[in-house]
Amino acid sequence: MPSKNAQPASPTKNAATGPKLPVKTFRLGRIKAAVWENEADQKKFFNVTFARTYMDEARNFHDTDSYGRDDLPLVAKLADQAHTFIFERLAELKAEQSE
């Protein structure tokens, strides 16, 4: 199955802090999930991106957002881990606000 070449998204840059990084990255084999924390209207929210790492003929590593049949159980497990992490992080944020 040919791989879809996907350029990684350009990290959001802030002049004061540099490139924005995920707050948590989960990995199972060649599949990874990155959890991103964002803020709008003084409320925090989270997004998750998934990627599969592969090596091209020149032996360079790349990420793609295309998954094969055997990758899907790993994507599902990573989605569950990210979901749990986000709920735990939201509970921490709520506890910090009530102090």
C-alpha positions as CSV (number, residue, x, y, z in Angstrom):
1,M,0.0,0.0,0.0
2,P,1.6,3.3,-1.0
3,S,2.1,5.8,1.8
4,K,0.6,9.2,1.6
5,N,3.2,11.9,2.1
6,A,2.0,14.4,4.6
7,Q,4.0,17.3,5.6
8,P,4.0,17.8,9.4
9,A,2.0,20.9,10.5
10,S,4.1,23.9,11.1
11,P,4.3,24.5,14.8
12,T,2.6,27.6,16.1
13,K,5.2,30.1,17.1
14,N,5.0,32.7,19.7
15,A,7.8,35.3,19.8
16,A,8.2,34.9,23.6
17,T,8.0,31.1,23.9
18,G,9.1,29.7,20.6
19,P,7.4,26.8,18.9
20,K,4.4,25.3,20.6
21,L,4.8,21.7,21.6
22,P,2.3,19.0,22.6
23,V,1.6,18.7,26.3
24,K,1.8,14.9,26.0
25,T,2.8,12.4,23.3
26,F,1.8,8.7,23.4
27,R,3.4,6.2,21.1
28,L,2.7,2.5,20.3
29,G,5.2,1.2,17.7
30,R,5.1,3.5,14.7
31,I,1.9,5.2,15.7
32,K,1.8,8.3,17.9
33,A,-0.8,10.6,19.4
34,A,0.0,14.2,20.4
35,V,-2.2,16.1,22.8
36,W,-2.3,19.8,22.3
37,E,-3.5,22.3,24.9
38,N,-5.1,25.5,23.6
39,E,-6.9,28.4,25.1
40,A,-9.7,30.6,23.8
41,D,-11.9,33.0,25.7
42,Q,-9.9,32.2,28.9
43,K,-10.9,28.5,28.6
44,K,-8.5,25.7,28.0
45,F,-9.4,22.9,25.6
46,F,-7.5,20.0,24.1
47,N,-7.0,18.5,20.6
48,V,-5.3,15.3,19.6
49,T,-3.4,14.6,16.4
50,F,-2.4,11.1,15.2
51,A,0.5,10.2,12.9
52,R,2.2,7.1,11.6
53,T,6.0,7.3,11.1
54,Y,7.6,5.6,8.1
55,M,10.9,5.5,6.4
56,D,11.3,6.4,2.7
57,E,13.7,4.8,0.2
58,A,16.5,7.3,1.2
59,R,16.1,6.1,4.8
60,N,14.6,9.4,6.0
61,F,11.8,9.4,8.5
62,H,8.4,11.0,7.8
63,D,5.0,11.2,9.3
64,T,1.7,10.6,7.6
65,D,-2.0,10.6,8.6
66,S,-2.8,7.5,6.6
67,Y,-3.2,4.2,8.4
68,G,-3.4,0.6,7.3
69,R,-5.8,-2.0,8.6
70,D,-3.2,-3.3,11.2
71,D,-2.6,0.3,12.5
72,L,-6.2,0.9,13.5
73,P,-6.2,-1.0,16.8
74,L,-3.1,1.0,17.8
75,V,-4.9,4.3,16.8
76,A,-7.9,3.2,19.0
77,K,-5.7,2.4,22.0
78,L,-3.8,5.7,21.7
79,A,-7.2,7.6,21.4
80,D,-8.3,6.0,24.6
81,Q,-5.0,6.9,26.3
82,A,-5.3,10.5,25.1
83,H,-8.9,10.7,26.2
84,T,-8.0,9.5,29.7
85,F,-5.1,12.0,29.9
86,I,-7.4,14.9,28.8
87,F,-10.0,14.1,31.5
88,E,-7.3,13.8,34.2
89,R,-5.7,17.2,33.0
90,L,-9.1,18.9,33.1
91,A,-9.7,17.6,36.6
92,E,-6.3,19.0,37.7
93,L,-7.1,22.4,36.1
94,K,-10.5,22.4,37.9
95,A,-8.9,21.6,41.2
96,E,-6.3,24.4,40.7
97,Q,-9.1,26.9,40.0
98,S,-11.0,26.0,43.2
99,E,-8.0,26.5,45.5
